[in-house]
Amino acid sequence: MALRTNANMNSLKVFILMVALMVVFMWVGYMFGGQNGMVMAFGLACVMNFFSYWYSDKIVLKMYRAHQITERDHPKLYRVVKRVSTQAMIPMPKVYIVPTKAPNAFATGRNVEHAAVAATEGILEILTEDELEGVIGHEVAHILNKDMLIGTIAATFAGAIGILAAIARWGAIFGGYSRESNRGGGLGLLAAAIVAPLVAIIIQAAISRQREYKADAEGARITGKYHQLASALTKLHKSPIRFNLDRHPATAHLMIANPLSGRGFSALFSTHPPVEKRIENLHKLAEQSIYS
């Protein structure tokens, strides 16, 4: 009951955040060009969402030079993915290995029939099989919860807001707007162009954080590896090696562990909740599962 209540609350929070992100998106379009601006913004988002939905998995896998494997290539990883997908009662995802020592893992694909799970060479070296099963359970939970679709939509809206804001910013600076189409004047448009991208990034990060909590809980429930997943998160958090995502920060939300090392104010923009909180939640859920 506690797990179900927690999941329902997370789903409600994600829905509210998605609505907030769309409101910001439409507001920027309206400030920039009135109703015509809203239509233009909506059309831009539709085009971006279409390509992201159909091709994002191939783009991400190619970006990290991931190569698909069979059971013969890496028996342990293949065996774990097969076992977890059987427990979750979904078709077995394609399995990939990313050639990097940075320990991490992610899932991608538009649905359960077209899903892929990728693990880095680094994570395969430092985790036990039980810990790896907990991690794969987390990724399979993302597949079950259609988090790739939600993450893609959130990232697309945030990106579209950034594009519109950049256009609006230059328009406000150089006066390239009409008073009939612009609803806030030059200063209002400039303020929207500066504030909106920050708000969009924060909302996108909040959506990702809520999905991570839910994937932790659901993945641990599927595998029964509550403590093992917590142990894996501890190892990943303490690893001195990080993904270099300076060129591709938009993929940070896909990873099970935060691939960036931002502290302080930058943590506000983090796509992952504090690892200490995730570990604490997993231990609590393990205790609840014993008595449920």
N, C-alpha and C positions, 0 to 999 in steps of 0.2 A: 504493500500500500504506500509506504514511504517513497519507494523508488518511482511508482507511478505518479504520485503527487509532485515529486521533484521534476520528473520529465514534463508533466503538463505545465508547470510553472515556467520551465525553460522555454517551452514552445510558445507560451503566451508572450514572454519577454522578447523572443526573436520576432514574433509577429509585430509587436509594437515597434521594435527597432526598425524593421523593414518598412513599416508605414512611415516612420519618422524620416528615414532615408529618402523615400519617394517624395515626401512633402518638401524636403530641402531641395531635391532635384527640380521639382516643379516650380518652386519659389524662385530659384535662380533663373530658370527659363522665363518666368513671368516678369521678373525684374529686368531681364535683358531685352525682351521683345514683346511683352504682353502675351495675349493669347497665341499669337503666331510663334512667339518664343517658346511657349509651352509645347506647342505641336512639334516644333523643330527639335526640342530636347527629347521629347518622347520618341520621335523617329530615330534619332541618333542612338538612344538606348536600345531600341528594338534591333537595329542592325548589329550593334555590338553584342547584344545578348545572343543573337542567332549564331554568330561566328564563335562566340565563347562556348555556347552549349554544345555545338557539334564538333569543335576542333580543339578545345582547351586541353583535353587529355593528351592528345598527340603533341601539342606544342610544349606542354610541361615535361613530358617524358623525353622529348628530343632536347629540350633545354638543358637537362641534367645528364644527357648522354646515357640514359638508362637502357639496358639491354634485357630483352625477355629471356627467361630461363625455363628449363624443363626440370623434371625430378632428377635427371642424371647430372645436371649442372650443379645443383645445390640441394641435395636431398632434405636437409633439415628445414630450410625455409619453405620449400615446396610442400613438405609434409605438414608443417604447421598451418600454412594457408589453407590447405585442403581440409584439415581437421576443423579449423575454426569456421570455414564456410559451410561445412556439413552441419556443425552445431547450430549455425545461424539459419540453416535451411535456405541458402541462396546458391545460385550457380557459382562455381569456383572462379574467382577473378583471375585475370592474367597476372603473372608474377614477374617482377622486374628487379634488377639489382642496379644501384647507382654507384659508379666507380669513384667513391670518395671516402676518406677516412672519417669524415664528419658523421657521427652517429645520429641517424634520424630515419624516419619512415613517413610515407604519405599514401593516400588513396586518391584516385582520380577516375574520371569516367562519368558519363551522363546518367547512368542508371545501373541496376544490379546486373542486367544482361550485358552491359558494356563497361565493366569496371576493371580497374587494375590496382594492384597493391605493389608498392615499391619500397625496398629497404636498401639502405646504404651498406657498403662493405664494412664501414666502421661499426654500425649497430650490430651486425652479425658477429663481429669479433668480441664485443664486450658483454653481450647478454647471454644468459643461460637459455635453454629451450623453453622453460616455463615463463621466463620474463619475455622472451620473444613472442610467445603465445598471447600474453597479455597485451603486448603492443599491437599485434595483428588483430586481436579482438577489438581494440580501439578503432583501428582502421576499417574493419568490417562494419562496425557500428556506424561509422560515417557513411558507408555505402547504403546500409539499411535506412538510415535517416535522411538520405538524399541531401547530405550536407554539401556535396560538390556543387549541386545545382544552386542551393541557397548561397553558398560562398561565391559562386560565379556571378549571380545576379547582384549581390552586394558589391563585389569588386567592380562590376561593370557600371553600376550606378555611381559609385564613388569616382571612378575614372571619368565618366561622362560629366559629372559635376566639375571635376578639375579642368576639363577641356573648356566647358562653358565659362567657368570662372576666369580662365586665362583670356578668352576672347573678350569677356565683359570688362576685365581689368584694363586691357589696352584701349578698349572703346571709351571707358570712363576717363582715362588719362588724356587721350587725344581728342575727346569730345565727339567720337564717332557714333553717336546714337541720336535718335529722334525723341523729342519729348512725348510724342504721341505713343510711341511703342515702349519707352522706358517709364517705369512706374515709380522710380525712387529718385530721379535726378542723378546727376553725375556722382555726388558723394554717396548717395544710397546704393547706387550700382557698384561703386568701388568697395564699399563696406561689405556688400553681399559677396563680391568676388573674392574678398580676403577671408571672410568668416566661413562661408559655405564649404570650401574644401576641407578646412579643419574639422568642422562639424561632421562632414561625411566620413572622414577617416576615423574619427572617434566612434561613430555609429557602426561602421564596418568592423572595427576592432571589437566592439562590444558584442556584435552578432557572432563573430568567430569565437570569442571567449565563452559565450553561452553554449555553443556547439561542442566545444572541448569538454566542458563539464558533463554534458549529456553523453558524449561518446565514451568518456571514462567509465561512467556508470553502466551504460548499456554493454560495452565491450567486456567489462569485468563480469557482468551478469551472465553473458553468453559463455564465457570460458571458465568462470569460477576463479579466475586468477587476480583477485583483488590486491592481495599483498605483493604478488609478483609484478603486477603493473606498476604499483607504487615504487617497488625496488628499481624497476627499469627507468622510471621517471627520475629517480634520484641519480642514477648513473648518467643519464643523458644530461641532466642539469649540471652535473659536476664536470662533464667532459670539457677539456680546454679547447677542443676543436669545434668550430662553428662553420655552417654553410656560409659561403661568401655570396650574400644576396644583395650586394650593393647595386648590381645592375637589374635585379629582378625582385624587388621587395614585395611585389604583388603576390608572390607565391608563398610568402611566409606563413599565411594562415593554413596552408595545406599540411604542414609538418606536425608531427605529434609533439615535438619539443620546440620551443622558441629558438629559431636559428639565429636570432639577433641577440645582442647583449646589451640592449638599452637599459639604463637605470634612471631613477629619479623621474623627472618630468617626462622623459621619453617613454616611460612605462605606460603613460596614459594612452599612447598610440599602439601599444602591444596587442597583437592578435591572440595572445595566450594569457590565461589567468596565471596568477602566481603559482609556481610549481608546488610550493609548500601547502597551499590551500588544496590543490588537486590531490596531493598525497594524503592530507588529513581527511578529505572527503572519502577517499577510497578505503581507508582504514575504518571509518565510521560505517560505510556501506557493507564492509565485510562483516562487522559485528551485527548489523541489522539482518543480513542474509542468514546468519546462524539461527536467529530467533524467529524468522518469518516462516 
